[in-house]
Amino acid sequence: MKNITVIGVGYVGLVTGACFADLGNRVVALDINEERIANLNKGILPIYEPGLGEVVERNVKAQRLFFTASYDEALKDAEFVFIAVGTPEGVDGEADLQYVRMAAESVARVMDHPLVIINKSTVPVGTGDWVADIVRETQPSPIPFSVVSCPEFLREGSAITDFYSPDRTVLGSEDIEAAERVAQLHLPLRAPIMVTDLRTAEMIKYASNAFLATRISFINEIANICEALGADVKEVARGMGYDRRIGHHFLEAGVGYGGSCFPKDVKALAYMAQVHGKHPQLLHAVMDINQYQRRHVLLKLHELLDGLKGRTIALLGLAFKQNTDDMRDAPAITIGEYLNEHGATVRGYDPVAMEAALRVMPYLDVCANPYDLVQGADAMIVMTPWNEFKQLDMVRVHDAMQTPIVIDGRNLYEPAEMQKLGFAYRGIGRGYAVEEPAL
């Protein structure tokens, strides 16, 4: 059993802490938000993540997982300290490292024995060296420590599975002995462990997310071409995916990516490139295509609906993806704001994200279920591909709507079936050519 401290109890920190405790370690999870810590001590989680509640409850009862707002308490017996705080987008697209700095300074002031400090947050290349400098400069007296980069690759909605069954663990450090100690923590996961230098490990995280975002924007560009040429992007993606060099993952056309990772990480990587004199044309194209996809959905709505003022538009799903309540950079926000600004009544339904949605979409008229959502609606836009939406009684949906218009931003339904039921239906790249009016 190792003594581990995790700083930050958001998606990454809470999952990391709970799962390391589940592997038999003693974990203290620290957050300076005292209300959040108080809620966790009552069993109230700050996020929705399938399976996480059970893991937290099991390890709290087993006295392997503890929550505190005190650095003194959290670092008392720690051997490893994971920094898993937020790195939000800055003014120019750069990563804002204020919370990383605060964590590093607080650790330096309180530590009274040697530590391995592990950057788990997604941070710009060079941050590991910067954290080491902060700790050295802030320590009241010199105490040995090492810094290791261990980027996370957790997907919201499947983070528990991703922790226990990772494709790889990436570790970066200038101290090979420290990296090997962190590698020992990860051995029970039985996944390849790659040890490299700090900057390379940090770059692996950004390059991975940028590549996945590129795949999404690529298939969306192909989808838009499919619409002009009468091809079906779902079949195109399926045919591409059988090629082992390509694979099936991240080839689902739709309304574009969102969330806390892809948007800010692609921007941050482009920013890093630009400030070092490089020209990240591909990254800018990825971002441009992603933003266009949201406009593309609205163009489809305009094609089928004459004007928005006084109309009722139903948003089916609000979170940026299924199995999460995360609204960060959710496409529903962009589309909802446009509809609201143009005089439409905007309704919304999501299985878990409605409370979070109201904080960023205060104009939203939330509904108790999908059938209330579409009652008397002039159009429905599918925003989130929750599995339960695939099982809706579409005859009931059709009969409840004022005008049976469906803009399927996630390609949940089959065009021929929807048209047979009497819907005016538009998916993304589903094999028909349309002329888009100017907004």
Secondary structure as GFF3:
##gff-version 3
##sequence-region A 1 439
A	DSSP	beta_strand	3	7	.	.	.	ID=ss1
A	DSSP	alpha_helix	11	22	.	.	.	ID=ss2
A	DSSP	beta_strand	26	30	.	.	.	ID=ss3
A	DSSP	alpha_helix	34	41	.	.	.	ID=ss4
A	DSSP	alpha_helix	52	61	.	.	.	ID=ss5
A	DSSP	beta_strand	65	68	.	.	.	ID=ss6
A	DSSP	alpha_helix	71	75	.	.	.	ID=ss7
A	DSSP	beta_strand	80	83	.	.	.	ID=ss8
A	DSSP	alpha_helix	98	110	.	.	.	ID=ss9
A	DSSP	beta_strand	115	119	.	.	.	ID=ss10
A	DSSP	alpha_helix	127	138	.	.	.	ID=ss11
A	DSSP	beta_strand	145	149	.	.	.	ID=ss12
A	DSSP	alpha_helix	159	164	.	.	.	ID=ss13
A	DSSP	beta_strand	169	172	.	.	.	ID=ss14
A	DSSP	alpha_helix	176	186	.	.	.	ID=ss15
A	DSSP	three_ten_helix	187	189	.	.	.	ID=ss16
A	DSSP	beta_strand	193	196	.	.	.	ID=ss17
A	DSSP	alpha_helix	198	229	.	.	.	ID=ss18
A	DSSP	alpha_helix	233	241	.	.	.	ID=ss19
A	DSSP	alpha_helix	262	275	.	.	.	ID=ss20
A	DSSP	alpha_helix	281	304	.	.	.	ID=ss21
A	DSSP	beta_strand	312	316	.	.	.	ID=ss22
A	DSSP	alpha_helix	331	341	.	.	.	ID=ss23
A	DSSP	beta_strand	345	349	.	.	.	ID=ss24
A	DSSP	alpha_helix	354	360	.	.	.	ID=ss25
A	DSSP	beta_strand	365	366	.	.	.	ID=ss26
A	DSSP	alpha_helix	370	374	.	.	.	ID=ss27
A	DSSP	beta_strand	379	382	.	.	.	ID=ss28
A	DSSP	three_ten_helix	387	391	.	.	.	ID=ss29
A	DSSP	alpha_helix	394	400	.	.	.	ID=ss30
A	DSSP	beta_strand	405	408	.	.	.	ID=ss31
A	DSSP	alpha_helix	415	420	.	.	.	ID=ss32
A	DSSP	beta_strand	424	426	.	.	.	ID=ss33
###
